[in-house]
């Protein structure tokens, strides 16, 4: 009786192998031969599911987008009755899940950095990079909106925020959630790059402090 192959499970296993290799050695190391060795399949089996290297990379990149979408969906939204301080900490905790603050998230960030770099010169990968960017932009804007709502609930309006904000606060109109979200997104991107360059514990703690400081300024 011929062996029944779960094609979806095999494709997922192959994509996982691509991600593992890319995290360790970079995307260019994820050749068909290396992927086959990683997941214990023949090169023929890999090519049956993914006829080209480009198809293999696209599927792996799609898997990353799917995972981040699921993670953001799970994180999105504050519990009821948060005051400004609690909201700031709750939103910070959500944002920390998108930063390489531990070995697992660092591996994910390295993979995404590799794919993002490849997408600059590979038009087939570019839509996935744009999709990821859109997800993060939207999420950061919602974080800004949720923080503003929690701050308003304790009686702080936009005008008082503009007056009370310290000189170091972001030069953004206090009621412009799109710009606040864009600023937050840029902060996360910059911190991710810094942490990939130097993942030392003190740098990770500094990154957490910077995110909290930015959120407090938005909530001031």
Secondary structure per residue as TSV (DSSP state, phi and psi in degrees):
chain	resnum	aa	ss	phi	psi
A	1	X	-	360.0	127.0
A	2	X	-	-63.9	145.6
A	3	X	-	-71.7	131.1
A	4	X	-	-85.2	124.2
A	5	X	-	-104.9	127.4
A	6	X	-	-82.8	97.2
A	7	X	H	-62.6	-39.3
A	8	X	H	-63.1	-43.5
A	9	X	H	-65.9	-37.8
A	10	X	H	-66.6	-42.7
A	11	X	H	-62.4	-40.0
A	12	X	H	-65.4	-40.3
A	13	X	H	-64.2	-39.7
A	14	X	H	-65.6	-43.2
A	15	X	H	-62.3	-40.1
A	16	X	H	-60.7	-38.2
A	17	X	H	-65.4	-40.6
A	18	X	H	-59.6	-46.4
A	19	X	H	-63.8	-41.2
A	20	X	H	-64.0	-43.8
A	21	X	H	-67.4	-43.3
A	22	X	H	-61.9	-37.0
A	23	X	H	-66.7	-36.4
A	24	X	H	-81.9	-43.6
A	25	X	H	-130.8	1.7
A	26	X	-	96.2	158.2
A	27	X	G	-64.3	-35.0
A	28	X	G	-63.6	-21.2
A	29	X	G	-80.5	-11.8
A	30	X	-	-83.9	63.5
A	31	X	-	-77.4	165.9
A	32	X	H	-58.9	-42.3
A	33	X	H	-64.4	-43.1
A	34	X	H	-67.6	-39.5
A	35	X	H	-66.0	-41.4
A	36	X	H	-60.1	-43.5
A	37	X	H	-65.6	-37.4
A	38	X	H	-64.2	-41.1
A	39	X	H	-105.8	8.2
A	40	X	T	72.0	31.6
A	41	X	-	-117.7	165.8
A	42	X	-	-80.7	159.4
A	43	X	H	-62.9	-31.1
A	44	X	H	-64.3	-39.1
A	45	X	H	-65.8	-39.3
A	46	X	H	-61.7	-46.8
A	47	X	H	-71.4	-23.1
A	48	X	H	-65.7	-42.3
A	49	X	H	-80.6	-35.0
A	50	X	-	-134.7	95.8
A	51	X	S	-61.3	-25.4
A	52	X	S	-129.8	159.9
A	53	X	H	-61.8	-36.9
A	54	X	H	-63.4	-41.7
A	55	X	H	-63.7	-37.8
A	56	X	H	-63.8	-46.4
A	57	X	H	-66.1	-40.6
A	58	X	H	-62.0	-42.6
A	59	X	H	-66.2	-39.9
A	60	X	H	-65.1	-40.4
A	61	X	H	-66.6	-39.0
A	62	X	H	-60.7	-38.1
A	63	X	H	-63.7	-40.5
A	64	X	H	-62.5	-46.1
A	65	X	H	-59.3	-42.3
A	66	X	H	-61.7	-43.8
A	67	X	H	-64.3	-43.6
A	68	X	H	-65.6	-38.3
A	69	X	H	-59.3	-45.8
A	70	X	H	-64.6	-40.4
A	71	X	H	-65.4	-44.6
A	72	X	H	-64.9	-40.3
A	73	X	H	-61.2	-40.8
A	74	X	H	-69.0	-32.6
A	75	X	H	-82.3	-31.8
A	76	X	-	-63.6	130.1
A	77	X	S	108.0	133.9
A	78	X	-	-95.5	151.2
A	79	X	-	-61.7	160.5
A	80	X	T	-67.0	153.9
A	81	X	T	62.8	36.8
A	82	X	-	-84.1	132.5
A	83	X	-	-85.3	-177.9
A	84	X	H	-59.3	-45.5
A	85	X	H	-66.4	-43.0
A	86	X	H	-65.7	-38.8
A	87	X	H	-63.5	-42.1
A	88	X	H	-58.7	-45.9
A	89	X	H	-69.4	-37.9
A	90	X	H	-66.2	-41.5
A	91	X	H	-68.9	-39.1
A	92	X	H	-58.9	-42.9
A	93	X	H	-61.4	-38.2
A	94	X	H	-65.9	-44.4
A	95	X	H	-66.5	-33.5
A	96	X	H	-61.0	-26.7
A	97	X	T	-67.5	-16.3
A	98	X	T	-99.4	0.6
A	99	X	S	-107.1	149.5
A	100	X	-	-77.7	72.0
A	101	X	-	-97.8	0.2
A	102	X	S	-147.9	176.3
A	103	X	H	-62.4	-39.0
A	104	X	H	-65.8	-48.4
A	105	X	H	-69.3	-28.3
A	106	X	H	-66.3	-41.4
A	107	X	H	-62.0	-43.0
A	108	X	H	-61.9	-43.0
A	109	X	H	-66.1	-37.4
A	110	X	H	-63.7	-41.9
A	111	X	H	-62.5	-46.4
A	112	X	H	-65.6	-37.5
A	113	X	H	-61.7	-39.5
A	114	X	H	-64.8	-44.4
A	115	X	H	-67.0	-40.4
A	116	X	H	-62.9	-40.0
A	117	X	H	-64.2	-42.2
A	118	X	H	-64.5	-34.7
A	119	X	H	-66.4	-20.3
A	120	X	T	-66.8	-26.5
A	121	X	T	-119.4	-1.8
A	122	X	-	-119.6	102.8
A	123	X	H	-59.0	-26.4
A	124	X	H	-69.5	-26.7
A	125	X	H	-91.7	-19.5
A	126	X	H	-56.1	-41.3
A	127	X	H	-59.6	-33.4
A	128	X	H	-71.0	-38.2
A	129	X	H	-64.3	-41.3
A	130	X	H	-66.1	-38.8
A	131	X	H	-61.9	-43.7
A	132	X	H	-62.5	-43.2
A	133	X	H	-61.4	-43.1
A	134	X	H	-62.9	-40.3
A	135	X	H	-60.4	-45.9
A	136	X	H	-70.8	-38.6
A	137	X	H	-60.4	-47.2
A	138	X	H	-63.3	-42.4
A	139	X	H	-64.0	-44.2
A	140	X	H	-64.4	-37.2
A	141	X	H	-64.7	-42.6
A	142	X	H	-63.9	-36.4
A	143	X	H	-60.6	-43.6
A	144	X	H	-63.3	-40.8
A	145	X	H	-66.2	-41.8
A	146	X	H	-66.5	-38.6
A	147	X	H	-65.7	-41.3
A	148	X	H	-63.8	-40.2
A	149	X	H	-64.8	-41.7
A	150	X	H	-66.8	-37.6
A	151	X	H	-67.2	-39.7
A	152	X	H	-64.1	-31.7
A	153	X	T	-67.0	-17.8
A	154	X	T	-104.1	16.1
A	155	X	T	89.2	19.0
A	156	X	-	-103.9	117.5
A	157	X	-	-95.6	173.7
A	158	X	H	-62.2	-41.0
A	159	X	H	-66.8	-42.6
A	160	X	H	-66.8	-32.1
A	161	X	H	-64.9	-39.8
A	162	X	H	-65.4	-35.4
A	163	X	H	-76.1	-41.1
A	164	X	H	-82.4	-17.6
A	165	X	S	-61.7	135.7
A	166	X	-	-67.1	163.9
A	167	X	T	-60.8	-25.4
A	168	X	T	-84.0	-2.5
A	169	X	S	-65.4	155.3
A	170	X	-	-57.9	138.8
A	171	X	S	-80.1	65.8
A	172	X	S	-130.9	138.4
A	173	X	-	-56.1	133.7
A	174	X	T	-64.6	-16.0
A	175	X	T	-108.5	11.6
A	176	X	-	-96.5	87.9
A	177	X	H	-69.0	-30.6
A	178	X	H	-63.6	-46.1
A	179	X	H	-69.0	-37.1
A	180	X	H	-61.8	-43.6
A	181	X	H	-64.4	-40.0
A	182	X	H	-64.8	-39.4
A	183	X	H	-64.1	-42.4
A	184	X	H	-64.5	-42.0
A	185	X	H	-60.7	-44.6
A	186	X	H	-63.0	-37.9
A	187	X	H	-62.0	-45.2
A	188	X	H	-63.2	-42.2
A	189	X	H	-61.1	-45.8
A	190	X	H	-64.1	-43.0
A	191	X	H	-65.5	-37.6
A	192	X	H	-60.4	-45.4
A	193	X	H	-62.6	-43.9
A	194	X	H	-61.6	-41.5
A	195	X	H	-72.5	-30.6
A	196	X	H	-70.1	-32.6
A	197	X	H	-72.2	-40.5
A	198	X	-	-142.9	95.0
A	199	X	-	-87.2	23.8
A	200	X	-	-59.3	152.7
A	201	X	H	-57.8	-41.5
A	202	X	H	-67.4	-30.6
A	203	X	H	-69.4	-37.4
A	204	X	H	-65.4	-41.9
A	205	X	H	-64.7	-39.1
A	206	X	H	-63.3	-40.3
A	207	X	H	-61.3	-43.2
A	208	X	H	-61.2	-41.7
A	209	X	H	-64.5	-39.1
A	210	X	H	-65.2	-41.3
A	211	X	H	-64.2	-46.2
A	212	X	H	-61.5	-41.9
A	213	X	H	-62.1	-43.2
A	214	X	H	-63.3	-44.0
A	215	X	H	-64.2	-39.6
A	216	X	H	-63.0	-38.1
A	217	X	H	-65.8	-38.2
A	218	X	H	-66.7	-32.6
A	219	X	H	-86.9	-6.8
A	220	X	-	-66.1	360.0
